[in-house]
């Protein structure tokens, strides 16, 4: 592998911003310091730009196998790398659902051949695959995913007996999608009585309400406390749920953690009028009060990490009527750029961007030798020019679906270089696909 010497960087790492250099050799960070020299390394003058640890996205849907008309591991990992995400963890609601060890391993084999970013895949849960779940290796798989809210295929886990069995027996991290199905169906029936089949998308949060989220999240937390389960609740979307989480102990000591996603930090229910189904997600985007409370909870450490829930659908699918339109949208390419906007607006510091998108994810999942700019760690690194405006438009969207809820928005900051396991995978709009990402390993 090539060696690289990054000069004159503003290194954002472990709560500090330090001017310095970073030497990359054999895929890892060999040295950091104020003035490094090397006789053979390729020198890249960062020229005062920010150098961050690569973002780690713990929740993506890359749609392969089975749904590749929407997305593929290759296309979506490429979009992620362009956006500064160097590692991702992908969800099991592909087709077929990832409910066996054999199907799980098939996804790893696809990624080994096609993924430009580092990768891991969640093992899926159904009401009847506990034996397969317990075969999962905690050292080589990021976690077990439970849909305690609607999903596709056989992945809604709604039997209390199954949930108790998984929470009591599973020795590794369990990640949950929490929305109460009974509440959602009751709300949907009430609104259908009023609007028939012509329900406006602005009522999405009136169907998938804060109450539905809280009932399910609080149930998951109660099970985790009962069985001392390592629980991670995905995409918290309401102010009410924040009370379920602690900030009085270090992250590494928490048994119950939670994340917030880019779309719940950026959009609120006023945006349905402008963007319609393009911001239809589950859980629903809710009020401005919820949005502001989520950012505060993130900075107060009640919410631990930032993710995307990147879940692309085609425009034809999203342009259907509300009841037929699937939930989800593409976000990996624009997540870091969006958080940089919040940095420019004074809403979050660079140190906290690195902490919530890299350090905390590595700590939460116990990822081996990633998530920090440390000597001996893998060189997953991102250079960000904080003053390099660009506008999101179809011609520069890399997700296979070809659209983005950020279309037309001009971001002030841009990723210029992305290193994946020491390989310069992306440089000023040009990809080097000669080396693929690596499988993530975990210290468990």
URQUIKA-V352032 format. One record per helix or strand of 3 or more residues. SS is the DSSP state (alpha for helix, beta for strand). FROM is the first residue (numbers start at 0). LEN is the number of residues. If there is no record, write none. Layout:
SS&FROM&LEN  SS&FROM&LEN
This chain:
beta&3&10  beta&15&10  beta&27&6  beta&41&4  beta&49&4  beta&54&7  alpha&72&10  beta&84&6  alpha&100&14  beta&117&4  alpha&129&4  beta&143&5  alpha&159&10  beta&173&5  alpha&180&15  alpha&200&7  alpha&209&18  beta&230&3  alpha&239&5  alpha&250&3  beta&255&6  alpha&261&5  alpha&268&11  alpha&287&12  beta&304&3  alpha&314&4  alpha&334&10  alpha&349&16  beta&380&5  alpha&393&3  beta&413&7  beta&422&5
